[in-house]
Amino acid sequence: MVLVLALVAGCAPKPAVPAKPLATLEGTITYRQRVALSSEAIVKVWLQDVSRMDAVAEVLDEVEIRNPGQVPIAFRMQYDPERIVASHRYTLLVKIYEGDRTRFLNATSYPVITQGCTDRCEVVLDMMR
């Protein structure tokens, strides 16, 4: 009987661990050219830590939007605020692909979150030639 109770107790559901609250970063993406995107367009947005000059940027989150429609394109991403270091610099990298070709990307840096920046960003992309 004791063995049966021990086995049953081992199968009891464990109490749920509350999920860490995530912070939200959102904004819009646009470009100046009067060009329509195809239904195959894919928008990718990366939140990256670019603090270290001698290293590849660390990606904190990535969002992919398939068939986004036309600009402006809204995006929303979530990140763990415990990974944010106040003295670090965070930026967005945004690209729009059509097929295997990059059509648009941001050549301008868009800082977010720290050093007086907000969690809302308006990104203007440049057309690739």
C-alpha positions in Angstrom: 0.0 0.0 0.0 2.8 2.4 0.9 4.5 1.6 -2.4 1.3 2.4 -4.3 0.9 5.7 -2.6 4.6 6.6 -3.3 4.1 5.8 -7.0 0.9 7.8 -7.2 2.4 10.7 -5.4 5.3 10.7 -7.9 2.8 11.1 -10.7 1.0 14.0 -9.2 1.2 17.2 -11.3 3.9 19.6 -10.2 2.8 23.1 -9.2 3.0 25.5 -12.2 6.0 27.8 -12.2 4.8 31.3 -13.1 6.3 32.4 -16.4 8.6 35.4 -16.3 6.9 38.6 -17.5 8.2 39.7 -20.8 8.7 43.3 -22.0 7.2 44.4 -25.4 8.9 46.3 -28.1 6.7 47.5 -31.0 6.6 49.9 -33.9 6.1 50.3 -37.6 8.2 49.6 -40.7 8.0 51.7 -43.8 10.1 52.8 -46.8 10.0 55.9 -49.1 9.8 54.2 -52.5 6.3 53.8 -54.1 6.7 50.1 -54.6 4.2 47.4 -53.7 5.3 44.3 -51.9 4.4 40.9 -53.3 2.4 38.3 -51.4 5.7 36.4 -51.0 7.3 39.2 -49.0 8.8 38.3 -45.6 9.7 40.9 -43.0 12.3 40.0 -40.4 13.0 42.1 -37.3 15.9 41.4 -34.9 16.4 43.0 -31.5 20.2 42.9 -31.0 22.8 43.9 -28.4 25.5 45.9 -30.3 27.5 46.9 -27.3 30.6 45.0 -28.0 32.6 46.4 -30.9 34.7 43.3 -31.4 31.9 40.8 -31.5 28.9 39.8 -33.5 25.7 41.3 -32.2 23.8 39.1 -29.7 20.2 38.6 -30.9 17.6 38.8 -28.0 14.6 38.2 -30.1 13.5 37.7 -33.8 10.1 38.2 -35.4 9.1 37.1 -38.9 6.1 38.4 -40.7 5.0 36.6 -43.8 2.8 38.3 -46.4 2.8 41.6 -44.4 0.7 43.5 -46.9 1.8 47.1 -47.7 3.6 49.7 -45.6 3.4 50.7 -42.9 3.9 47.3 -41.4 3.3 46.9 -37.7 5.6 44.7 -35.6 5.6 43.5 -32.1 8.3 41.5 -30.3 8.9 40.4 -26.7 12.1 40.1 -24.8 13.2 39.1 -21.3 13.9 42.4 -19.4 16.3 40.6 -17.1 18.7 40.2 -20.1 18.8 44.0 -20.6 21.9 45.8 -19.2 21.3 49.5 -18.8 24.8 50.4 -20.0 24.5 48.3 -23.2 23.2 49.5 -26.6 20.3 47.7 -28.3 19.2 48.3 -31.9 16.8 46.8 -34.5 17.9 45.2 -37.7 15.0 45.0 -40.2 15.0 43.4 -43.6 12.3 42.7 -46.2 12.9 39.7 -48.4 11.1 38.7 -51.6 12.2 35.2 -52.6 15.9 34.9 -52.0 16.5 38.6 -52.5 16.8 41.3 -49.8 14.6 44.1 -51.1 14.8 46.6 -48.2 16.9 47.0 -45.1 17.7 49.6 -42.5 21.0 51.4 -43.2 20.4 53.7 -40.3 20.8 52.5 -36.7 17.6 52.4 -34.7 18.5 52.3 -31.0 15.8 51.1 -28.6 15.2 50.3 -24.9 18.3 51.8 -23.1 20.2 55.1 -23.0 17.1 57.3 -23.2 15.5 55.2 -26.0 12.0 53.8 -25.8 10.3 50.5 -26.5 8.5 52.0 -29.5 10.3 52.5 -32.9 9.4 53.8 -36.4 11.9 52.2 -38.8 12.4 53.6 -42.3 14.1 51.1 -44.7 16.3 51.7 -47.7 15.7 49.9 -51.0 18.5 47.6 -52.1 19.7 48.0 -55.7 
